[in-house]
Amino acid sequence: MSDEPSARLSSDEVLALKFAGHRQLARWVNKPRLSPHQHARRSALKSAVRVLQDQALYGGCELRRPREDGNSGG
């Protein structure tokens, strides 16, 4: 892994993130009790996995820092 973060995720990297997200969600499904912190993380992860499933990301995606006003600028 390089020291400098890439400004772009390849399609393989997006697939790897989806896989990791699904794997962690599956672990949490099998856990009888989750802490409030884990519930919050699970909700955020479910949302992120939904975004990663978008066909628009099939070829990868560009990473941008959000603007200070909260809008993505897109």
BABA-659370 format. One record per residue: residue number from 1; residue in three letters; x, y, z of N, C-alpha, C, O, CB in turn. Coordinates in steps of 0.001 Angstrom, whole numbers, plus 500000, padded with zeros to 6 digits. Glycine has a CB too. Layout:
BEGIN
pos = NUM; code = ALA; n_u = X; n_v = Y; n_w = Z; ca_u = X; ca_v = Y; ca_w = Z; c_u = X; c_v = Y; c_w = Z; o_u = X; o_v = Y; o_w = Z; cb_u = X; cb_v = Y; cb_w = Z
...
END
This chain:
BEGIN
pos = 1; code = MET; n_u = 500847; n_v = 498825; n_w = 500000; ca_u = 500000; ca_v = 500000; ca_w = 500000; c_u = 500892; c_v = 501238; c_w = 500000; o_u = 501876; o_v = 501283; o_w = 500738; cb_u = 499036; cb_v = 499998; cb_w = 501222
pos = 2; code = SER; n_u = 500577; n_v = 502214; n_w = 499209; ca_u = 501391; ca_v = 503424; ca_w = 499137; c_u = 501118; c_v = 504329; c_w = 500335; o_u = 500079; o_v = 504226; o_w = 500988; cb_u = 501117; cb_v = 504177; cb_w = 497825
pos = 3; code = ASP; n_u = 502069; n_v = 505216; n_w = 500608; ca_u = 501916; ca_v = 506140; ca_w = 501732; c_u = 500928; c_v = 507252; c_w = 501430; o_u = 500296; o_v = 507787; o_w = 502341; cb_u = 503254; cb_v = 506738; cb_w = 502100
pos = 4; code = GLU; n_u = 500790; n_v = 507602; n_w = 500165; ca_u = 499926; ca_v = 508706; ca_w = 499767; c_u = 498571; c_v = 508164; c_w = 499313; o_u = 498518; o_v = 507300; o_w = 498437; cb_u = 500586; cb_v = 509540; cb_w = 498641
pos = 5; code = PRO; n_u = 497465; n_v = 508662; n_w = 499898; ca_u = 496154; ca_v = 508151; ca_w = 499495; c_u = 495818; c_v = 508541; c_w = 498059; o_u = 496148; o_v = 509632; o_w = 497594; cb_u = 495072; cb_v = 508669; cb_w = 500440
pos = 6; code = SER; n_u = 495157; n_v = 507622; n_w = 497379; ca_u = 494738; ca_v = 507869; ca_w = 496008; c_u = 493483; c_v = 508737; c_w = 496015; o_u = 492676; o_v = 508672; o_w = 496942; cb_u = 494485; cb_v = 506537; cb_w = 495256
pos = 7; code = ALA; n_u = 493333; n_v = 509536; n_w = 494986; ca_u = 492129; ca_v = 510358; ca_w = 494852; c_u = 491046; c_v = 509593; c_w = 494104; o_u = 490012; o_v = 510163; o_w = 493753; cb_u = 492449; cb_v = 511678; cb_w = 494125
pos = 8; code = ARG; n_u = 491274; n_v = 508316; n_w = 493861; ca_u = 490343; ca_v = 507512; ca_w = 493089; c_u = 490365; c_v = 506073; c_w = 493604; o_u = 491415; o_v = 505553; o_w = 493981; cb_u = 490691; cb_v = 507564; cb_w = 491580
pos = 9; code = LEU; n_u = 489195; n_v = 505443; n_w = 493614; ca_u = 489097; ca_v = 504022; ca_w = 493925; c_u = 488848; c_v = 503271; c_w = 492621; o_u = 487976; o_v = 503654; o_w = 491841; cb_u = 487961; cb_v = 503740; cb_w = 494970
pos = 10; code = SER; n_u = 489596; n_v = 502219; n_w = 492387; ca_u = 489381; ca_v = 501385; ca_w = 491205; c_u = 488138; c_v = 500533; c_w = 491423; o_u = 487620; o_v = 500455; o_w = 492537; cb_u = 490623; cb_v = 500488; cb_w = 490914
pos = 11; code = SER; n_u = 487667; n_v = 499902; n_w = 490370; ca_u = 486497; ca_v = 499028; ca_w = 490505; c_u = 486816; c_v = 497863; c_w = 491441; o_u = 485942; o_v = 497424; o_w = 492189; cb_u = 486046; cb_v = 498499; cb_w = 489118
pos = 12; code = ASP; n_u = 488052; n_v = 497354; n_w = 491415; ca_u = 488440; ca_v = 496281; ca_w = 492333; c_u = 488412; c_v = 496756; c_w = 493784; o_u = 488016; o_v = 496001; o_w = 494672; cb_u = 489835; cb_v = 495758; cb_w = 491981
pos = 13; code = GLU; n_u = 488822; n_v = 497981; n_w = 494030; ca_u = 488794; ca_v = 498526; ca_w = 495390; c_u = 487359; c_v = 498721; c_w = 495868; o_u = 487059; o_v = 498462; o_w = 497034; cb_u = 489557; cb_v = 499858; cb_w = 495451
pos = 14; code = VAL; n_u = 486469; n_v = 499172; n_w = 494989; ca_u = 485058; ca_v = 499320; ca_w = 495348; c_u = 484476; c_v = 497946; c_w = 495691; o_u = 483749; o_v = 497808; o_w = 496675; cb_u = 484253; cb_v = 499987; cb_w = 494186
pos = 15; code = LEU; n_u = 484792; n_v = 496933; n_w = 494884; ca_u = 484317; ca_v = 495574; ca_w = 495163; c_u = 484860; c_v = 495057; c_w = 496497; o_u = 484138; o_v = 494402; o_w = 497249; cb_u = 484726; cb_v = 494624; cb_w = 494026
pos = 16; code = ALA; n_u = 486114; n_v = 495346; n_w = 496788; ca_u = 486707; ca_v = 494914; ca_w = 498053; c_u = 486005; c_v = 495577; c_w = 499230; o_u = 485761; o_v = 494925; o_w = 500246; cb_u = 488208; cb_v = 495235; cb_w = 498081
pos = 17; code = LEU; n_u = 485679; n_v = 496855; n_w = 499113; ca_u = 484962; ca_v = 497548; ca_w = 500183; c_u = 483559; c_v = 496976; c_w = 500367; o_u = 483099; o_v = 496809; o_w = 501496; cb_u = 484881; cb_v = 499049; cb_w = 499885
pos = 18; code = LYS; n_u = 482880; n_v = 496676; n_w = 499265; ca_u = 481554; ca_v = 496056; ca_w = 499359; c_u = 481641; c_v = 494711; c_w = 500071; o_u = 480835; o_v = 494412; o_w = 500951; cb_u = 480936; cb_v = 495877; cb_w = 497957
pos = 19; code = PHE; n_u = 482628; n_v = 493899; n_w = 499683; ca_u = 482812; ca_v = 492594; ca_w = 500301; c_u = 483051; c_v = 492736; c_w = 501801; o_u = 482423; o_v = 492044; o_w = 502601; cb_u = 483980; cb_v = 491850; cb_w = 499644
pos = 20; code = ALA; n_u = 483960; n_v = 493635; n_w = 502181; ca_u = 484285; ca_v = 493838; ca_w = 503590; c_u = 483064; c_v = 494342; c_w = 504367; o_u = 482824; o_v = 493922; o_w = 505499; cb_u = 485451; cb_v = 494831; cb_w = 503731
pos = 21; code = GLY; n_u = 482303; n_v = 495239; n_w = 503751; ca_u = 481098; ca_v = 495751; ca_w = 504396; c_u = 480072; c_v = 494662; c_w = 504630; o_u = 479505; o_v = 494551; o_w = 505716; cb_u = 480488; cb_v = 496853; cb_w = 503566
pos = 22; code = HIS; n_u = 479833; n_v = 493846; n_w = 503591; ca_u = 478877; ca_v = 492741; ca_w = 503729; c_u = 479354; c_v = 491735; c_w = 504782; o_u = 478552; o_v = 491204; o_w = 505550; cb_u = 478673; cb_v = 492033; cb_w = 502371
pos = 23; code = ARG; n_u = 480646; n_v = 491482; n_w = 504809; ca_u = 481191; ca_v = 490530; ca_w = 505778; c_u = 480981; c_v = 491018; c_w = 507216; o_u = 480584; o_v = 490246; o_w = 508089; cb_u = 482687; cb_v = 490300; cb_w = 505511
pos = 24; code = GLN; n_u = 481251; n_v = 492296; n_w = 507452; ca_u = 481059; ca_v = 492835; ca_w = 508801; c_u = 479582; c_v = 492860; c_w = 509175; o_u = 479229; o_v = 492560; o_w = 510315; cb_u = 481650; cb_v = 494246; cb_w = 508904
pos = 25; code = LEU; n_u = 478720; n_v = 493212; n_w = 508232; ca_u = 477279; ca_v = 493205; ca_w = 508523; c_u = 476807; c_v = 491795; c_w = 508874; o_u = 475971; o_v = 491621; o_w = 509761; cb_u = 476478; cb_v = 493748; cb_w = 507316
pos = 26; code = ALA; n_u = 477340; n_v = 490792; n_w = 508182; ca_u = 476985; ca_v = 489400; ca_w = 508481; c_u = 477447; c_v = 489027; c_w = 509889; o_u = 476742; o_v = 488308; o_w = 510597; cb_u = 477611; cb_v = 488440; cb_w = 507438
pos = 27; code = ARG; n_u = 478603; n_v = 489499; n_w = 510299; ca_u = 479082; ca_v = 489228; ca_w = 511666; c_u = 478130; c_v = 489826; c_w = 512695; o_u = 477815; o_v = 489193; o_w = 513703; cb_u = 480508; cb_v = 489796; cb_w = 511868
pos = 28; code = TRP; n_u = 477678; n_v = 491040; n_w = 512439; ca_u = 476790; ca_v = 491703; ca_w = 513387; c_u = 475413; c_v = 491044; c_w = 513430; o_u = 474756; o_v = 491063; o_w = 514471; cb_u = 476649; cb_v = 493173; cb_w = 513030
pos = 29; code = VAL; n_u = 474970; n_v = 490464; n_w = 512319; ca_u = 473680; ca_v = 489767; ca_w = 512315; c_u = 473731; c_v = 488593; c_w = 513277; o_u = 472744; o_v = 488300; o_w = 513951; cb_u = 473315; cb_v = 489283; cb_w = 510889
pos = 30; code = ASN; n_u = 474867; n_v = 487921; n_w = 513348; ca_u = 475006; ca_v = 486736; ca_w = 514190; c_u = 475329; c_v = 487062; c_w = 515649; o_u = 475418; o_v = 486159; o_w = 516480; cb_u = 476077; cb_v = 485846; cb_w = 513629
pos = 31; code = LYS; n_u = 475503; n_v = 488327; n_w = 515957; ca_u = 475810; ca_v = 488723; ca_w = 517332; c_u = 474497; c_v = 489066; c_w = 518040; o_u = 473747; o_v = 489920; o_w = 517569; cb_u = 476805; cb_v = 489941; cb_w = 517366
pos = 32; code = PRO; n_u = 474212; n_v = 488404; n_w = 519172; ca_u = 472906; ca_v = 488607; ca_w = 519815; c_u = 472664; c_v = 490026; c_w = 520326; o_u = 471531; o_v = 490508; o_w = 520290; cb_u = 472766; cb_v = 487656; cb_w = 520956
pos = 33; code = ARG; n_u = 473708; n_v = 490697; n_w = 520800; ca_u = 473532; ca_v = 492049; ca_w = 521334; c_u = 474624; c_v = 492950; c_w = 520798; o_u = 475795; o_v = 492576; o_w = 520736; cb_u = 473543; cb_v = 492045; cb_w = 522880
pos = 34; code = LEU; n_u = 474214; n_v = 494143; n_w = 520413; ca_u = 475164; ca_v = 495146; ca_w = 519949; c_u = 475120; c_v = 496347; c_w = 520890; o_u = 474065; o_v = 496704; o_w = 521413; cb_u = 474852; cb_v = 495575; cb_w = 518486
pos = 35; code = SER; n_u = 476265; n_v = 496953; n_w = 521093; ca_u = 476321; ca_v = 498171; ca_w = 521900; c_u = 475715; c_v = 499319; c_w = 521099; o_u = 475580; o_v = 499206; o_w = 519881; cb_u = 477788; cb_v = 498502; cb_w = 522324
pos = 36; code = PRO; n_u = 475348; n_v = 500419; n_w = 521752; ca_u = 474840; ca_v = 501583; ca_w = 521008; c_u = 475835; c_v = 502060; c_w = 519946; o_u = 475439; o_v = 502474; o_w = 518857; cb_u = 474529; cb_v = 502733; cb_w = 521976
pos = 37; code = HIS; n_u = 477119; n_v = 501996; n_w = 520271; ca_u = 478153; ca_v = 502387; ca_w = 519309; c_u = 478133; c_v = 501457; c_w = 518086; o_u = 478246; o_v = 501923; o_w = 516952; cb_u = 479551; cb_v = 502363; cb_w = 519980
pos = 38; code = GLN; n_u = 477991; n_v = 500154; n_w = 518316; ca_u = 477938; ca_v = 499190; ca_w = 517216; c_u = 476684; c_v = 499378; c_w = 516377; o_u = 476735; o_v = 499223; o_w = 515157; cb_u = 477995; cb_v = 497762; cb_w = 517756
pos = 39; code = HIS; n_u = 475554; n_v = 499712; n_w = 517006; ca_u = 474324; ca_v = 499989; ca_w = 516252; c_u = 474540; c_v = 501172; c_w = 515310; o_u = 474139; o_v = 501131; o_w = 514147; cb_u = 473141; cb_v = 500277; cb_w = 517217
pos = 40; code = ALA; n_u = 475175; n_v = 502216; n_w = 515820; ca_u = 475438; ca_v = 503399; ca_w = 514985; c_u = 476375; c_v = 503046; c_w = 513845; o_u = 476156; o_v = 503469; o_w = 512710; cb_u = 476037; cb_v = 504542; cb_w = 515827
pos = 41; code = ARG; n_u = 477413; n_v = 502281; n_w = 514131; ca_u = 478363; ca_v = 501876; ca_w = 513086; c_u = 477685; c_v = 500990; c_w = 512054; o_u = 477948; o_v = 501114; o_w = 510858; cb_u = 479564; cb_v = 501140; cb_w = 513701
pos = 42; code = ARG; n_u = 476801; n_v = 500085; n_w = 512516; ca_u = 476085; ca_v = 499207; ca_w = 511588; c_u = 475200; c_v = 500022; c_w = 510652; o_u = 475157; o_v = 499755; o_w = 509451; cb_u = 475236; cb_v = 498180; cb_w = 512360
pos = 43; code = SER; n_u = 474497; n_v = 501009; n_w = 511189; ca_u = 473647; ca_v = 501863; ca_w = 510348; c_u = 474487; c_v = 502607; c_w = 509303; o_u = 474106; o_v = 502691; o_w = 508136; cb_u = 472864; cb_v = 502875; cb_w = 511221
pos = 44; code = ALA; n_u = 475613; n_v = 503137; n_w = 509727; ca_u = 476491; ca_v = 503849; ca_w = 508791; c_u = 477042; c_v = 502891; c_w = 507740; o_u = 477131; o_v = 503247; o_w = 506565; cb_u = 477651; cb_v = 504533; cb_w = 509547
pos = 45; code = LEU; n_u = 477408; n_v = 501694; n_w = 508148; ca_u = 477952; ca_v = 500719; ca_w = 507208; c_u = 476895; c_v = 500260; c_w = 506211; o_u = 477197; o_v = 500097; o_w = 505028; cb_u = 478517; cb_v = 499518; cb_w = 507960
pos = 46; code = LYS; n_u = 475669; n_v = 500048; n_w = 506664; ca_u = 474587; ca_v = 499674; ca_w = 505745; c_u = 474380; c_v = 500752; c_w = 504687; o_u = 474189; o_v = 500450; o_w = 503508; cb_u = 473276; cb_v = 499435; cb_w = 506519
pos = 47; code = SER; n_u = 474420; n_v = 501998; n_w = 505115; ca_u = 474277; ca_v = 503108; ca_w = 504184; c_u = 475436; c_v = 503137; c_w = 503178; o_u = 475220; o_v = 503332; o_w = 501982; cb_u = 474205; cb_v = 504434; cb_w = 504951
pos = 48; code = ALA; n_u = 476650; n_v = 502946; n_w = 503667; ca_u = 477825; ca_v = 502961; ca_w = 502794; c_u = 477774; c_v = 501819; c_w = 501786; o_u = 478107; o_v = 502014; o_w = 500617; cb_u = 479110; cb_v = 502871; cb_w = 503625
pos = 49; code = VAL; n_u = 477366; n_v = 500639; n_w = 502218; ca_u = 477277; ca_v = 499496; ca_w = 501302; c_u = 476229; c_v = 499766; c_w = 500228; o_u = 476427; o_v = 499409; o_w = 499067; cb_u = 476934; cb_v = 498196; cb_w = 502075
pos = 50; code = ARG; n_u = 475112; n_v = 500396; n_w = 500607; ca_u = 474096; ca_v = 500756; ca_w = 499605; c_u = 474677; c_v = 501673; c_w = 498541; o_u = 474396; o_v = 501505; o_w = 497354; cb_u = 472893; cb_v = 501434; cb_w = 500275
pos = 51; code = VAL; n_u = 475481; n_v = 502635; n_w = 498956; ca_u = 476127; ca_v = 503557; ca_w = 498004; c_u = 477070; c_v = 502783; c_w = 497101; o_u = 477087; o_v = 503002; o_w = 495890; cb_u = 476899; cb_v = 504684; cb_w = 498750
pos = 52; code = LEU; n_u = 477852; n_v = 501883; n_w = 497672; ca_u = 478823; ca_v = 501114; ca_w = 496893; c_u = 478161; c_v = 500172; c_w = 495886; o_u = 478806; o_v = 499744; o_w = 494929; cb_u = 479710; cb_v = 500317; cb_w = 497825
pos = 53; code = GLN; n_u = 476884; n_v = 499845; n_w = 496090; ca_u = 476174; ca_v = 498966; ca_w = 495170; c_u = 475674; c_v = 499698; c_w = 493930; o_u = 475187; o_v = 499058; o_w = 492998; cb_u = 475013; cb_v = 498315; cb_w = 495878
pos = 54; code = ASP; n_u = 475781; n_v = 501008; n_w = 493898; ca_u = 475333; ca_v = 501809; ca_w = 492766; c_u = 476127; c_v = 501431; c_w = 491516; o_u = 477358; o_v = 501426; o_w = 491535; cb_u = 475482; cb_v = 503319; cb_w = 493070
pos = 55; code = GLN; n_u = 475427; n_v = 501118; n_w = 490445; ca_u = 476078; ca_v = 500731; ca_w = 489197; c_u = 476984; c_v = 501828; c_w = 488635; o_u = 477891; o_v = 501547; o_w = 487851; cb_u = 475035; cb_v = 500364; cb_w = 488171
pos = 56; code = ALA; n_u = 476738; n_v = 503061; n_w = 489033; ca_u = 477580; ca_v = 504165; ca_w = 488565; c_u = 479019; c_v = 504014; c_w = 489057; o_u = 479932; o_v = 504607; o_w = 488482; cb_u = 477005; cb_v = 505508; cb_w = 489034
pos = 57; code = LEU; n_u = 479230; n_v = 503229; n_w = 490112; ca_u = 480570; ca_v = 503036; ca_w = 490654; c_u = 481272; c_v = 501815; c_w = 490061; o_u = 482377; o_v = 501474; o_w = 490483; cb_u = 480500; cb_v = 502901; cb_w = 492156
pos = 58; code = TYR; n_u = 480650; n_v = 501162; n_w = 489097; ca_u = 481195; ca_v = 499936; ca_w = 488527; c_u = 482632; c_v = 500114; c_w = 488031; o_u = 483451; o_v = 499208; o_w = 488182; cb_u = 480314; cb_v = 499463; cb_w = 487389
pos = 59; code = GLY; n_u = 482944; n_v = 501261; n_w = 487446; ca_u = 484282; ca_v = 501502; ca_w = 486914; c_u = 485215; c_v = 502188; c_w = 487900; o_u = 486329; o_v = 502567; o_w = 487536; cb_u = 484186; cb_v = 502327; cb_w = 485675
pos = 60; code = GLY; n_u = 484779; n_v = 502351; n_w = 489138; ca_u = 485572; ca_v = 503047; ca_w = 490136; c_u = 484924; c_v = 504384; c_w = 490456; o_u = 483849; o_v = 504700; o_w = 489947; cb_u = 487019; cb_v = 503244; cb_w = 489650
pos = 61; code = CYS; n_u = 485580; n_v = 505162; n_w = 491296; ca_u = 485028; ca_v = 506460; ca_w = 491647; c_u = 486134; c_v = 507398; c_w = 492099; o_u = 487192; o_v = 506967; o_w = 492557; cb_u = 483966; cb_v = 506319; cb_w = 492742
pos = 62; code = GLU; n_u = 485869; n_v = 508675; n_w = 491960; ca_u = 486795; ca_v = 509705; ca_w = 492404; c_u = 486430; c_v = 510089; c_w = 493828; o_u = 485252; o_v = 510185; o_w = 494174; cb_u = 486763; cb_v = 510945; cb_w = 491461
pos = 63; code = LEU; n_u = 487444; n_v = 510306; n_w = 494648; ca_u = 487212; ca_v = 510706; ca_w = 496032; c_u = 487444; c_v = 512197; c_w = 496171; o_u = 488463; o_v = 512724; o_w = 495724; cb_u = 488125; cb_v = 509921; cb_w = 496998
pos = 64; code = ARG; n_u = 486486; n_v = 512874; n_w = 496798; ca_u = 486620; ca_v = 514311; ca_w = 497045; c_u = 486224; c_v = 514617; c_w = 498460; o_u = 485302; o_v = 514009; o_w = 499004; cb_u = 485770; cb_v = 515129; cb_w = 496065
pos = 65; code = ARG; n_u = 486917; n_v = 515555; n_w = 499058; ca_u = 486579; ca_v = 516023; ca_w = 500398; c_u = 485279; c_v = 516822; c_w = 500307; o_u = 485123; o_v = 517637; o_w = 499398; cb_u = 487739; cb_v = 516891; cb_w = 501011
pos = 66; code = PRO; n_u = 484340; n_v = 516600; n_w = 501242; ca_u = 483089; ca_v = 517374; ca_w = 501200; c_u = 483367; c_v = 518865; c_w = 501441; o_u = 484308; o_v = 519248; o_w = 502136; cb_u = 482084; cb_v = 516840; cb_w = 502258
pos = 67; code = ARG; n_u = 482505; n_v = 519680; n_w = 500832; ca_u = 482646; ca_v = 521126; ca_w = 501055; c_u = 482189; c_v = 521460; c_w = 502449; o_u = 481436; o_v = 520707; o_w = 503067; cb_u = 481842; cb_v = 521942; cb_w = 500015
pos = 68; code = GLU; n_u = 482652; n_v = 522604; n_w = 502949; ca_u = 482319; ca_v = 523025; ca_w = 504323; c_u = 480837; c_v = 523280; c_w = 504511; o_u = 480331; o_v = 523139; o_w = 505625; cb_u = 483089; cb_v = 524277; cb_w = 504687
pos = 69; code = ASP; n_u = 480115; n_v = 523655; n_w = 503439; ca_u = 478684; ca_v = 523926; ca_w = 503576; c_u = 477856; c_v = 522640; c_w = 503593; o_u = 476632; o_v = 522698; o_w = 503713; cb_u = 478214; cb_v = 524827; cb_w = 502441
pos = 70; code = GLY; n_u = 478511; n_v = 521480; n_w = 503474; ca_u = 477799; ca_v = 520211; ca_w = 503540; c_u = 477356; c_v = 519672; c_w = 502208; o_u = 476934; o_v = 518519; o_w = 502121; cb_u = 476629; cb_v = 520351; cb_w = 504401
pos = 71; code = ASN; n_u = 477440; n_v = 520481; n_w = 501157; ca_u = 477055; ca_v = 520005; ca_w = 499823; c_u = 478250; c_v = 519333; c_w = 499169; o_u = 479400; o_v = 519700; o_w = 499408; cb_u = 476531; cb_v = 521172; cb_w = 498938
pos = 72; code = SER; n_u = 477948; n_v = 518327; n_w = 498325; ca_u = 479026; ca_v = 517592; ca_w = 497672; c_u = 479591; c_v = 518361; c_w = 496484; o_u = 480684; o_v = 518051; o_w = 496009; cb_u = 478530; cb_v = 516228; cb_w = 497217
pos = 73; code = GLY; n_u = 478874; n_v = 519334; n_w = 496014; ca_u = 479364; ca_v = 520139; ca_w = 494907; c_u = 479132; c_v = 519511; c_w = 493551; o_u = 479615; o_v = 520023; o_w = 492541; cb_u = 480807; cb_v = 520400; cb_w = 495081
pos = 74; code = GLY; n_u = 478402; n_v = 518409; n_w = 493511; ca_u = 478188; ca_v = 517702; ca_w = 492266; c_u = 476896; c_v = 518018; c_w = 491710; o_u = 476539; o_v = 517508; o_w = 490648; cb_u = 478308; cb_v = 516262; cb_w = 492430
END
